[in-house]
Amino acid sequence: MPAVPASVPAVEPSPWRLCVAPMLDWTDRHCRHFHRLLSKHARLYTEMVTTGALLHGDQPRHLDFGDEEHPVALQLGGSEPSDLAACAKLAERWGYDEVNLNCGCPSPRVQRGAFGACLMNEPALVADAVKAMRDAVSLPVTVKHRIGLGKDESYAFVRDFVGTVAAAGCEVFIVHARNAWLEGLSPKENRDIPPLRYEVAHRLKAEFPALTIVVNGGIAGDEAIAAQLAHVDGVMVGRAAYHEPWTLATWDERFFGEPAPAQDRAAVELAMVRYMERQAAAGVPWAHVARHMLGLWNGEAGARRWRQVWSDHRLKGEPAAVVHALAQRPARVAAEQGVPAA
Ligand SMILES: Cc1cc2nc3c(=O)[nH]c(=O)nc-3n(C[C@H](O)[C@H](O)[C@H](O)COP(=O)(O)O)c2cc1C
């Protein structure tokens, strides 16, 4: 029998062991298709979809996804338990593997809707929402949250939030390990400025060992992931996965003890071209797909020029295969000339 790498647990790994974070405008179905070529086992999350958009908007546009995306979770934004339950039913009907409630987004628009991070001030309401969703579907209902609001760093606040929501049946908590400051910071600043306190997520796991605790925030690279997995059940990676997608290519082997699905970057790029061709037949311009893979060759010779070709809007009338051929040229020339990595 082949030796199991030390970082793969002897027992079946948690389905939440490695997750790619929900990211608005980024983790659409094309991005998830791309990530799935790099890891078969990472759990993927949609962008946040609000209950209003789902109940009154174009449901197929928000919910359709490809069979290859599993396991994939729908993230909801909302606070009204009956609306959330109705949306959870839609998620189940569409075939999602999980429904996740956003209790971490600090944007002013979301605050006006009284959901996202401000829900951390209302654990009883979140518990009601979780219960309503669990009563409506048999999918796992999970919560993604912060570790506090404003400058208050009391552990009791997040412990009581998790305890109350867990009592309503939520078994999986994705902990973005920094506070949300609801005043004075933009959403982007709220992902960088409030300090990371991973020890809070670790303490939650120690205090609630039966819960699945997934830590998120500022985690990049296999070593950092492995270090977190010594304390918690799973790691969710956001920006690092998006900007440096090739880092996903080692995950299956290292963290799930399974063969890596991607042969090399060129094979992934070619698979994406074929996908763009299928999407083009359905009316989707290649640029809507290609924008998610611009980091694929980062660190390799010719990467900057390659990126420029795939983001050149003057080429938007050309088929993806033509753009692909053009994009190969700079990489080849750079490699032949020994140009250093960009
Ligand atoms: C462009 C962008 C959009 C995001 N949209 C969402 C979202 O829709 N729902 C959510 O829960 N978090 C959202 N986040 C936050 C991420 O899920 C994650 O919690 C955060 O980026 C911290 O993880 P990271 O340091 O690994 O990126 C977003 C982050 C970014 C960069």
The ligand as an ORCA input file, in Angstrom:
! r2SCAN-3c Opt
* xyz 0 1
  C     -13.952     40.172     -4.160
  C     -14.449     39.546     -2.886
  C     -15.787     39.267     -2.736
  C     -16.271     38.661     -1.569
  N     -17.590     38.300     -1.489
  C     -18.019     37.575     -0.427
  C     -19.326     37.019     -0.401
  O     -20.116     37.141     -1.355
  N     -19.694     36.317      0.709
  C     -18.843     36.125      1.777
  O     -19.209     35.474      2.748
  N     -17.609     36.637      1.760
  C     -17.172     37.315      0.679
  N     -15.872     37.746      0.639
  C     -14.976     37.440      1.756
  C     -14.265     36.098      1.523
  O     -15.191     35.036      1.443
  C     -13.267     35.801      2.664
  O     -13.972     35.693      3.863
  C     -12.223     36.916      2.800
  O     -11.705     37.324      1.553
  C     -11.071     36.466      3.714
  O     -10.428     35.331      3.179
  P      -9.050     35.450      2.319
  O      -8.089     36.270      3.146
  O      -8.588     34.017      2.148
  O      -9.380     36.134      1.040
  C     -15.377     38.360     -0.514
  C     -14.012     38.641     -0.677
  C     -13.546     39.223     -1.846
  C     -12.062     39.473     -2.005
*
